[in-house]
């Protein structure tokens, strides 16, 4: 802290490689945080360090009770590179690809720092609403014509070029040697900060402010476009024009003026700048490291070809049988204890398969690697260009080939991880010890911990068991219990017919006020109060969709569309929970904040009132693990009440003079034409069709049964028939009675 009106964040720099905590293993665990919740405890210390030592960012724009956001934005804009660093020099393709590879861990989690804004404990508050609105705008979540942002376009480019970075949860991604240590610090900071929206709300806003005004989105878009163009490819990118960037900046300023200064207090404003400063420092350091490690000169095509052979050799052994090259079996080259690419390359250069200087005339290219050839699709488009460049570089006389430099470039060393396997194991042991607190606890206690999962992540094992028990019971009755499955095998038309029939039955069930038994005023108030734990977390079953592993998928974005409308799209007065509180207040009922211990322990609420919301929260913590069940639950919740039930509720509320906005909003928004019910139906069909396409109809049928267990999981059931659960458990997994593998084994 400096004198009044001036703050200076630490001048410590992160520009040297040794000062970057190599965070490869931590990145992978944070991406899969639902299965590695202990990682949130490890990353918090790093986040604190980065916030405290975030680099020099003198601020002259904090004056008394306000922040001059325009001045701060202008300061950050002035720091942004006017030129793209990969465009310096002649090697655009190699330099651009280098920058893209090193930025890939960050691109793949684009927007992750805002993912906690829509959570139950935040979304109904002003700060949570601000984060939600920024999240929506950043990822174009409510734009049907939007490209989905750099993360989705990155996946498209990876698919076209055969790059190995397309799947976020790809096994071994964090151990890839061409991803250098410095590439991990920035995304780990962003993922870590996003785990703690309640603790770091102002810092999150500052981080996002810096991201936008530093122009990192257009930076990523330009990089993706240049890589695609350099390889003769195109992807359907929506170019981040100057006008679009200006629109985002104006929108951000408008949002922040509503909730940051001056009402937030000086401490919050200083924290806002601290969050911005940490992002600036980490980005500056990333640029320095990326530039210092970028290729300066053209790579010798022979060296490039040798690197390619080194990568392919372990996979090539055993495929060439008796094919010979230079009098030697090809498989013998690959079978050597220490593969010598130079020997193989020299033999290949002098063979009939290669015409020196003429790749287009070489049988290796136009026969072996083309459609129908024995090596078709063995090499990615990028690797094919490497082979073609090597052939083009060969002299007509091969006499000097053996004397050329045939030593692969020395791979960069990878520093040991900051957190060793032992430290991760110790963190896991501490986590499991704390988790015992929730073994066999009541739904009330689980509810409170799950609403505040940021502070109590060790509740997750108990949450998984709670969800699993309910889902297994539901699965056991899908054939002959209440609400049976409409088709034995996945059938999109059968599902649509069921939805339409269910909707028609609910509409036809409506009885006008003169024909419908009316509850007393006291009964109406009592039922409204007992529904409060469920309604005050409206949409919570979908809150996990905001994770980076799902939000950049088609089905994830469809579910996000529903979820964001449930929580008011970042508008506090339109959040369904806040609308319901207005109804309670009109009835003379005041309940504590839903995230408070007082709410969970309130004697005004019955124990049974926490069963369904605890189930919703439990399933929401494992969106990838329980995705089929989540899709089914979403359909059931959105369809419930549409038509007759909501119309009758409106009549009763109106009769007693209570506001009807809550039921009116749901009856409209959840409609089966283009509303939430329609979106829920379409998401199920898209998901199951994708499963069938990727894994075959039988897997889709199993997923269909899991979807239906979610549809009926809140249906009251009697005791399951003996043996039924184990029977369906065996059917689902081919003999394993335990059903779907557990995240936290008992």
ZIUR-V522260 format. One line per field, one symbol per residue. ss: DSSP state (@ for helix, = for strand, . for the rest). phi: phi as a letter, one per 40 degrees, with the letter a starting at -180 (. if undefined). psi: psi as a letter, one per 20 degrees, with the letter a starting at -180 (. if undefined). A space follows every 50 residues. Layout:
ss = ???
phi = ???
psi = ???
This chain:
ss = ......=.........@@@....@@@@@@@@.......@@@@@@@@@@@@ @@......=..==..==.@@@@@@@@@@@.....@@@....@@@@@@@@@ @@@@@@@....@@@.....@@@@..@@@@@@@@@@@@@@..........@ @@@@@@@@@@@...........@@@.......@@@@@@@@@@@@...... @@@@@@@@@@@@@..@@@@@@@@@@@@@@@...........@@@@@@@@@ @@@@@@@@@......@@@@@@@@@@@@@@@@@@@@@@@@@@@@....... @@@@@@@@@@@@@@@@.......==..==@@@@@@.....@@@@@@@@@. ........@@@.@@@@@@............@@@@@@@@@@@@@....@@@ @@@.................@@@@@@@@@@@@@@@@@@....@@@@@@@@ @.....@@@@@@@@@@@@@@@@@@@@...............@@@@@@@@@ @@@@@@@@............@@@@@@@@@@.@@@@....@@@@@@@.@@@ @..@@@@@@@@@@@@@.@@@.@@@.@@@@@@@@@@@..........@@@@ ......@@@@@@@@@@@@@@......@@@@@@@@@@@@@....@@@@@@@ @@@@@.....@@@@@@@@@......@@@@@@@@@@@@@@@@@@@@.@@@@ @@@@@@@@@@@............@@@@@@@@@@.............
phi = .bcdgbbbcdcdbbccdccccdbcccddcccbccbbccccccccccdccc ccbchcacbbbcbgbabcccccccccdcccccbcccccgccdcccccccc cccdccdcbdgccbccdccdcbdccccccccccccdccbfcbbccccggd cccccccdcccgccbccccdcgdcbcccccdccccccccccccccbcccb dcccccdcdcdcccgcccdcccccccccccbgbabcccdccdcccccccc ccccccccbbccccgccccccdcccccccccccdccccccccbcccbccd dcccccccccccdccccgcbfccbafgbcdcccccddbdbcccccccccc cccbbdgbccccddccbcccdgccbdgcbcdccccccccccccccdccdc cccccbbccccccbccccbcdcccccccccccccccdbcgcccdccdccc cbcdcbccccdcccccccccccccccbccbccfcccacbdadcccccccc ccccccccccbcdcbbdbcccccccccccccddcccbdgccbcccccccb ccbccdccccdcdcccbgfgbdcbcdcccccccccccgbbbcdccccccc bcccbcdccccccccdcccccbcccbddccccdcccccccgcgddccccc ccccdcgccbdcccccccccdccbccccccccccccccccccccbhdccc ccccccdcccdbccccbccccdgcccccccccbghcccgcdccbdc
psi = pbrpipqoqqjpqkiqhhioopkghhgghhhlhhilihhhhhhhhggggh hhkjrpnpojioodjrpnhgggghghhhiqphqphijpaimgghgghghg ghihhggikpihiihigjqgihhirgghhghghhgghhjlhjohjqiirh ghhghggghhikqkjhpgkppigijphiorgiihgghhgggghiimhhhk ghhgggghggggiikhghggghggghggghjkrqqmqopnrhggghgggg hgggghhhieqiiiqgghhhhghghghgggghgghggggghhiqphrppp hgghhhhghhhhghiipiiidjpqpljqpghhgiiqgopnhggghgghhj riipopimhhiphhgifhirpiqikpjhqrhghhhggghgghipqhpjhj hhirolpqqpqqqoqqqgorhhhggghhggghghhhhjpjrrhggggghh hlhhhmijihghgghggggghghghhjigjaqmqpiqhqpohhhgghggh gggghhgiipprhiipppqrgghggghgghighghikpihhjhihiqhih hkrghghghhggghhhkjkjogiiphhhhhhhgghhijppqrqhjqhhgh jpiipqghiigghhgghghhimhhgkgghgggggggghhphpcgghhhgg ggghhjkqqjhghgghhghjqjfjbhhgggghggggghhgggghiqhhhh gghghgghhhhjhjppqapqqpigghghgghhkkioiibpqqgnq.
